[in-house]
């Protein structure tokens, strides 16, 4: 991680942490208020299938407000449908981030097989504005994007949706709320214990 903090100021780059998460039609369990002895229940239909996957970037840079940039992928349970992001999906996300941030990117992500594949290495090599650093194994606590997913899933607790399209709309709504709260993004970074070095003079 120290490498990312060194390389980013040298390149005058954004430090972007990437991670993925997914949500099915079955909502996460959450606590709620109820009368003593009357535990509330939420009826969830077992019918229908679907899942929304999200790949997101938490982007930080000294002197700039934190940014959250993401892409979603909808799985409808169709035969032969890819269930995860492909290398080209990650490349599209990174290209969009580069355009939005207007500067070089130091990307920090884990060792997911799609991240380290030969195809992904070629896509990274073709982008001179991109430098990749891999997180150590079993170190999710160093990735602020993990806290984004925790925050979103708390907001989905006990939620009933009637189809995958409604689920996608709700997930996007929760993510958009975070995008408009840069102080929350800064808090996700602070929760990792990582600190940004000041911008070079």
C-alpha positions in Angstrom: 0.0 0.0 0.0 2.9 2.3 0.7 3.8 1.9 -3.0 0.4 3.4 -4.1 0.8 6.4 -1.7 4.3 7.0 -3.3 3.4 6.4 -7.0 0.2 8.5 -6.9 1.9 11.8 -5.9 4.8 11.2 -8.3 2.3 10.8 -11.2 0.0 13.5 -9.8 -2.6 10.7 -10.0 -5.9 9.7 -8.4 -5.7 6.7 -6.1 -8.6 4.4 -7.0 -9.6 1.4 -4.9 -11.7 -1.2 -6.8 -14.0 -3.9 -5.5 -17.1 -5.8 -6.5 -20.3 -6.8 -4.7 -23.6 -8.4 -5.6 -27.2 -8.6 -4.4 -29.9 -11.1 -5.1 -33.7 -10.6 -4.7 -33.4 -12.0 -1.2 -32.7 -8.9 1.1 -30.0 -8.9 3.7 -31.2 -9.4 7.3 -31.4 -6.2 9.4 -32.5 -5.2 12.9 -35.6 -3.2 13.4 -37.9 -1.9 16.2 -40.8 -4.0 17.4 -43.0 -4.7 20.4 -41.4 -6.9 23.0 -42.2 -10.6 22.1 -43.5 -9.7 18.7 -40.6 -10.3 16.2 -41.5 -8.8 12.9 -41.2 -11.0 9.8 -40.6 -10.0 6.2 -42.2 -12.3 3.6 -39.8 -12.9 0.7 -41.1 -14.6 -2.4 -39.0 -17.6 -3.6 -40.2 -17.0 -7.1 -38.1 -15.3 -9.8 -34.4 -15.1 -10.1 -31.9 -12.4 -10.7 -28.9 -10.6 -9.3 -27.2 -7.3 -9.7 -23.5 -7.1 -9.6 -21.6 -3.8 -9.0 -18.0 -3.0 -9.7 -17.0 0.3 -8.1 -14.0 2.7 -7.6 -13.5 4.8 -4.6 -11.2 7.6 -5.9 -9.3 9.9 -3.7 -6.6 12.6 -4.2 -5.2 15.2 -1.8 -7.1 18.5 -2.2 -10.0 16.9 -4.1 -13.3 15.6 -2.9 -13.6 11.8 -2.9 -15.5 10.2 -5.8 -17.4 7.0 -6.3 -17.6 5.7 -9.8 -19.4 2.4 -10.5 -21.0 0.1 -13.1 -23.7 -2.4 -12.7 -24.3 -5.7 -14.4 -27.8 -7.4 -14.3 -28.1 -11.2 -14.3 -31.5 -12.5 -15.2 -30.7 -16.2 -14.7 -30.7 -16.9 -18.4 -28.8 -19.9 -19.8 -25.3 -19.2 -20.8 -25.4 -15.7 -19.2 -22.1 -14.5 -17.7 -22.5 -14.0 -14.0 -19.5 -11.8 -13.4 -17.7 -8.8 -14.9 -15.4 -9.5 -17.8 -12.0 -7.9 -18.5 -13.6 -5.6 -21.1 -16.2 -4.5 -18.4 -13.4 -3.5 -16.1 -11.6 -1.7 -18.9 -14.8 0.3 -19.7 -15.1 1.3 -16.0 -11.5 2.5 -15.9 -11.8 4.4 -19.1 -14.9 6.1 -17.8 -13.1 7.0 -14.5 -10.1 8.4 -16.4 -12.3 10.6 -18.5 -14.3 11.8 -15.4 -11.3 12.4 -13.2 -9.2 14.0 -15.9 -5.9 12.6 -14.8 -3.8 9.5 -14.3 -5.0 6.6 -12.1 -3.2 4.4 -9.6 -5.5 1.4 -9.3 -5.5 -0.7 -6.2 -7.4 -4.0 -6.4 -7.3 -7.6 -5.2 -6.1 -10.7 -6.9 -9.4 -11.8 -8.5 -8.7 -14.1 -11.4 -10.2 -11.6 -13.9 -7.9 -8.9 -12.5 -4.7 -10.9 -13.1 -5.6 -12.6 -16.4 -3.5 -12.2 -19.5 -6.3 -10.3 -21.2 -6.5 -7.9 -18.3 -2.7 -7.4 -18.3 -2.9 -6.5 -22.0 -5.7 -4.0 -21.4 -3.7 -2.4 -18.5 -0.5 -2.2 -20.6 -2.4 -0.4 -23.4 -3.3 2.5 -21.0 -0.2 4.6 -20.2 -2.2 6.6 -17.7 -2.9 3.6 -15.5 -0.7 2.0 -12.9 -1.9 -1.1 -11.0 -1.0 -2.2 -7.5 -2.5 -5.4 -6.0 -3.7 -5.6 -2.5 -2.1 -8.3 -0.3 -4.1 -11.5 0.1 -6.9 -11.4 2.7 -6.7 -7.6 3.2 -10.2 -6.4 2.6 -9.9 -4.0 5.6 -7.5 -1.9 3.5 -10.1 -1.3 0.7 -12.6 1.6 1.3 -14.8 0.1 -1.4 -15.6 -2.7 1.0 -17.2 -0.1 3.3 -19.3 1.2 0.4 -20.9 -2.2 0.0 -21.5 -2.6 3.7 -23.2 0.8 3.7 -25.4 0.0 0.7 -26.4 -3.4 2.1 -27.5 -1.8 5.4 -29.8 0.3 3.3 -31.2 -2.8 1.6 -32.0 -4.5 4.9 -35.4 -6.2 5.0 -36.3 -4.6 1.6 -38.8 -6.3 -0.5 -38.5 -6.0 -4.3 -40.7 -7.6 -6.9 -38.1 -8.2 -9.7 -34.5 -7.7 -10.7 -35.2 -4.4 -12.5 -36.6 -2.9 -9.3 -33.6 -4.2 -7.4 -31.2 -2.6 -9.9 -33.0 0.8 -9.5 -32.8 0.6 -5.7 -29.1 -0.3 -5.7 -28.3 2.5 -8.1 -30.3 4.9 -5.9 -28.3 3.9 -2.8 -25.0 4.4 -4.7 -26.0 7.7 -6.1 -26.7 9.0 -2.6 -23.1 8.1 -1.7 -21.8 10.0 -4.7 -23.4 13.2 -3.4 -21.8 12.7 0.0 -18.0 13.1 -0.5 -17.6 13.3 3.3 -18.9 9.8 3.5 -16.4 8.6 1.0 -13.7 10.3 3.0 -15.0 8.4 6.1 -14.8 5.1 4.3 -11.1 5.8 3.6 -10.5 6.9 7.2 -12.0 3.7 8.4 -9.2 1.7 6.7 -6.6 3.6 8.7 -4.9 4.8 5.5 -3.9 8.4 5.2 -3.2 10.4 2.1 0.1 12.2 1.8 -0.3 16.0 1.1 -0.3 17.1 -2.5 3.2 18.0 -3.8 3.9 21.8 -4.0 
